[in-house]
Amino acid sequence: ESGDADRPLFLPREPTVRDGMHHVREHWQVEMRPVLQDALNSPDLTLEPHLLQRLDMAVRGFVSIINDLVLLVERSNARNTDLMWIYQNALVGLALLGRLFLTLVFNALVISPVEQLGKGMARMAEGDFGVRLEVETRDELGDLARGFNRMADHLRGFYDTLEQRVADKT
């Protein structure tokens, strides 16, 4: 009823189980214990068939009450196991949804802007100095896009005036 420290066994805290344990205790005190004491005090049970019959009836009733308590405990444990299964699956579902959400956010905030920067650099390497990146944020990636656009402006200016500067130098 109160558990065992060496083996973590205890009754569930549900009222129906506690009532069942109370019923077992009450049946032990009122019916089972007096019959057992009479049987233990008897010199020979075989000479007292009436006492033997009382003992048999008391044991059968006590076993039935204990069986009812065990069924209540098993039902309670089965409900708790089902709830634990539901909670675990809900947590797995939340973890998967969280992973999907973080993947989408990471893609939108990091991967996509870096890909745009890479495409802009590739176009510039091909000689397209008119390429500009769209500045969508005010964070480090936005700073990179603004810096890329300034660099493209400077390169465009240098490229446009290159022939004139060469002519001036020669």
Secondary structure, 3 states (H helix, E strand, C coil): CCCECCCEECCCCCHHHHHHHHHHHHHHHHHHHHHHHHHHHCCCHHHCHHHHHHHHHHHHHHHHHHHHHHHHHHHHHHHHHHHHHHHHHHHHHHHHHHHHHHHHHHHHHHHHHHHHHHHHHHHHHCCCCCCCCCCCCCCHHHHHHHHHHHHHHHHHHHHHCHHHHHHHHC
